[in-house]
């Protein structure tokens, strides 16, 4: 496990780490200054929580950062905070609502027209333990947002990723996959009783399955398990 984690971190941050150099206390400070210069990185949900902290680390190491956010006001506030921390940060906001496949397509089109390459796609955005709701396309909201939206986004940007040497897809999941079960016969809770935490677990288990299958097919997607993180969604 430790060796796999070290390898994933080394590939993700383009840094020649060895196993001995990757203690469990590894932080963003271990990314060398300027280590991401020339890299284009998308962070979905980059306005808060894990997404914002990742965005701040990426921006501070020279990356061209694209925040893919649903709420323009929150995204603008995040940009202000990023620039306050790193005055020379290269950051742009493009609108993305993962609960709408039309929005996912629009985002992918806008990004592809504006950027020639994509080094990292960080699939981070998500919703947690919601009452039963539906996406614009009729999917249960948690699996639709957390999994299907990111699945579609990755597929639409895959050519761009494959054309960029050393590119990576980072799927942010959760230990909640342990309480999940993917029911392919009733993925959207049309007939079974809806339980918000079970639905969340299903979406995070789907993230995990997707990551494993993507790695199997492409043999180049890194997986890292950094441990638990307390975010606003947990309150």
C-alpha positions in Angstrom: 0.0 0.0 0.0 2.8 2.4 1.0 4.7 1.7 -2.2 1.5 2.2 -4.3 0.9 5.5 -2.5 4.5 6.7 -3.1 4.3 5.8 -6.8 1.0 7.6 -7.2 2.3 10.7 -5.6 5.5 10.6 -7.6 3.5 10.3 -10.9 1.0 12.9 -9.9 3.4 15.7 -8.9 6.2 14.9 -11.3 8.7 14.6 -8.4 11.3 11.8 -7.9 10.0 10.7 -4.5 11.2 7.4 -3.0 9.3 5.3 -0.6 11.4 6.6 2.3 10.6 10.2 1.4 6.9 9.7 1.6 5.9 9.6 5.3 2.2 9.6 6.1 2.7 13.3 7.0 3.3 14.2 3.4 1.7 17.6 2.5 1.4 20.0 -0.4 4.5 21.7 0.9 6.4 18.7 -0.5 5.5 19.8 -4.1 8.6 21.8 -5.2 8.2 25.5 -6.0 7.3 25.9 -9.6 6.9 22.1 -9.9 3.6 22.5 -11.8 4.7 25.3 -14.1 3.3 24.8 -17.6 0.7 22.3 -16.4 -3.0 22.8 -17.0 -5.2 21.5 -14.2 -9.0 21.3 -13.8 -10.5 21.0 -10.4 -14.2 20.4 -10.2 -15.8 22.0 -7.1 -12.6 24.0 -6.6 -14.3 26.7 -4.6 -14.4 24.9 -1.2 -13.2 22.0 0.9 -10.7 19.6 -0.6 -11.1 21.1 -4.0 -10.1 24.6 -2.8 -7.1 23.3 -0.9 -6.0 21.3 -3.9 -6.5 24.4 -6.1 -4.5 26.5 -3.7 -1.6 24.1 -3.7 -1.7 23.8 -7.5 -1.9 27.6 -8.0 1.0 28.1 -5.7 3.2 25.8 -7.6 2.7 27.5 -11.0 -0.1 25.6 -12.6 -2.6 27.1 -15.0 -5.7 26.4 -13.0 -9.3 26.0 -14.2 -12.0 26.0 -11.5 -15.1 24.1 -12.7 -17.8 25.4 -10.5 -21.6 25.5 -10.4 -22.0 28.7 -8.4 -20.4 31.8 -10.0 -20.4 33.9 -6.8 -18.7 31.2 -4.7 -16.3 30.6 -7.6 -15.4 34.3 -7.7 -14.8 34.3 -3.9 -12.5 31.4 -4.3 -10.5 33.1 -7.0 -10.2 36.2 -4.7 -8.8 33.9 -1.9 -6.4 32.2 -4.3 -5.1 35.5 -5.6 -4.7 36.8 -2.0 -2.6 33.7 -1.2 -0.7 33.7 -4.6 -0.8 37.1 -6.3 0.7 35.6 -9.5 -1.7 32.6 -9.7 -3.1 31.7 -13.1 -6.7 30.8 -12.5 -9.9 30.9 -14.6 -13.4 29.9 -13.8 -15.6 27.9 -16.2 -19.2 27.1 -15.3 -20.0 23.4 -14.7 -23.1 21.8 -13.2 -22.4 18.1 -12.9 -26.1 17.4 -12.4 -26.7 18.5 -16.0 -25.1 16.5 -18.9 -25.8 19.5 -21.1 -23.6 21.6 -18.8 -20.9 19.0 -18.8 -20.9 19.0 -22.6 -20.7 22.8 -22.6 -17.8 22.8 -20.2 -15.8 20.3 -22.1 -16.4 22.3 -25.3 -15.4 25.6 -23.8 -12.3 24.1 -22.2 -11.2 22.3 -25.4 -11.5 25.5 -27.4 -9.5 27.5 -24.8 -6.7 25.1 -23.8 -4.5 23.0 -26.0 -3.6 20.4 -23.3 -4.8 19.0 -20.0 -2.3 17.6 -17.5 -4.6 16.8 -14.6 -8.4 16.4 -14.3 -9.3 16.4 -10.6 -12.8 15.1 -10.3 -13.5 16.4 -6.8 -17.0 18.0 -6.7 -19.8 16.2 -5.0 -22.9 16.2 -2.9 -23.5 14.2 0.2 -26.5 12.6 2.0 -29.2 14.6 0.2 -33.0 13.9 0.3 -34.2 12.2 -2.8 -33.8 14.5 -5.7 -33.2 14.1 -9.5 -30.7 15.6 -11.9 -31.8 17.5 -15.0 -31.5 14.2 -16.8 -33.6 12.2 -14.3 -30.8 10.4 -12.4 -30.7 10.2 -8.6 -28.9 13.3 -7.6 -25.9 11.8 -5.7 -25.0 9.1 -8.2 -25.8 11.6 -11.0 -23.5 14.3 -9.6 -20.8 12.4 -7.9 -20.3 9.6 -10.5 -22.2 10.0 -13.8 -21.3 13.7 -14.2 -17.6 13.0 -13.7 -17.8 9.9 -15.8 -19.2 12.0 -18.7 -16.7 14.8 -18.1 -13.7 12.4 -18.2 -15.0 10.8 -21.3 -15.4 14.1 -23.1 -11.9 15.2 -22.1 -10.2 11.9 -22.6 -8.8 12.7 -26.1 -7.2 15.9 -24.6 -5.8 13.9 -21.7 -4.4 11.2 -23.9 -2.8 13.8 -26.1 -0.9 15.3 -23.1 2.2 13.4 -22.1 2.1 12.3 -18.4 -1.5 13.4 -17.9 -3.5 12.2 -14.8 -7.1 11.7 -13.7 -7.6 12.1 -10.0 -11.0 10.8 -8.7 -11.7 12.0 -5.1 -13.7 9.3 -3.3 -14.5 8.4 0.3 -14.5 5.6 2.8 -18.3 5.8 2.5 -17.8 3.3 -0.4 -17.8 0.7 2.4 -21.5 1.3 3.1 -22.3 1.4 -0.6 -23.8 -1.1 -3.0 -24.2 -0.4 -6.7 -27.7 -1.7 -7.7 -27.6 -1.7 -11.5 -31.2 -2.8 -11.6 -32.4 0.3 -9.7 -29.5 2.7 -9.8 -31.8 5.7 -9.5 -34.0 4.5 -6.7 -37.2 4.1 -8.8 -38.5 1.2 -6.8 -36.3 0.5 -3.7 -36.6 2.6 -0.5 -34.4 5.6 -0.6 -31.8 6.0 2.1 -29.6 9.1 1.7 -26.4 7.6 3.2 -26.8 4.4 1.2 -27.2 6.5 -1.9 -24.1 8.4 -1.1 -22.2 5.2 -0.5 -23.4 3.9 -3.9 -22.1 7.0 -5.6 -18.7 6.7 -3.9 -18.4 3.0 -4.7 -19.2 3.9 -8.3 -16.3 6.3 -8.1 -14.0 3.5 -7.0 -15.2 1.1 -9.7 -14.7 3.8 -12.3 -11.2 4.5 -11.1 -10.2 0.9 -11.2 -11.6 0.3 -14.6 -10.1 3.5 -16.0 -6.7 2.5 -14.6 -7.1 -1.0 -16.1 -7.9 0.4 -19.5 -5.4 3.2 -19.7 -2.7 1.8 -17.2 -1.8 5.3 -16.2 -4.3 6.8 -13.8 -2.8 7.3 -10.3 -4.7 6.4 -7.1 -3.9 8.0 -3.7 -5.5 7.5 -0.4 -4.6 10.6 1.8 -6.8 9.7 4.7 -9.9 11.4 6.2 -10.6 15.1 5.7 -13.1 17.2 7.6 -14.9 19.5 5.1 -18.0 21.7 5.2 -20.1 18.9 3.7 -19.6 16.9 6.9 -21.2 19.5 9.2 
